[in-house]
Amino acid sequence: MADVQLARCEIKPGKEDELREWYETLEHERFEETAATLISEGTLTESAFIQTSENGPSHLYVMMETTDADEPRTAHAEEHRIDADHHEVLAETLVGKEWEEFEPIAHLIHPER
């Protein structure tokens, strides 16, 4: 059974488009590298969302479905060049390195998946 995690981090003002462009790059131009990283980390799916607000900061939300949430993701960190690039983009676009994690209460999966 897969484990699922959801976390969010504040985006630096005006950096939303840079994040959108980076995730577009991960999904298309550099997908082979992205796929290699997902496989080595045991990540089944990773989805990213941006929440914008007129009254406060924007946030990046990342939902990950992994084969084992207890295995540290850092065990495979920097194994691929794209990992270092990803961390660099996040450092340039996010406020700090602290991610707020959410408690999962259900993860429903289609039985034929």
C-alpha positions, 0 to 999 in steps of 0.5 A: 500500500502506498503512503501519501504526504501533503506539505506546503511552503510559503512562496517568495513574493512574485516567484509564482511564475518561476515555480510554474515554469520550473514544474513545466520543465520537470513535466516536459523538457526534463521528464526523463530525469524527473522519472529517474528521480521518482523511481530512485526515491520510491515516489509513485506520484508527485503533484504540485499546486500553487495557492494565491491570495490577495490578502496574504502570501502564496503557498506551494503545496506538494502531494506525494504518494510513495512506496514507503513514507518512513524511508527518508527522501534524503537517502537518494538526494542529489543522486541526479543532477535534476535533484540539485537543480530542483533544490536550487529553484526551491531555495530561490522561490520559497521562504525558508526551508520549513515545510508545513506538513498535514495529517493524512486521514484518508487516501482512497485509491481506485481498486483497479489501479 
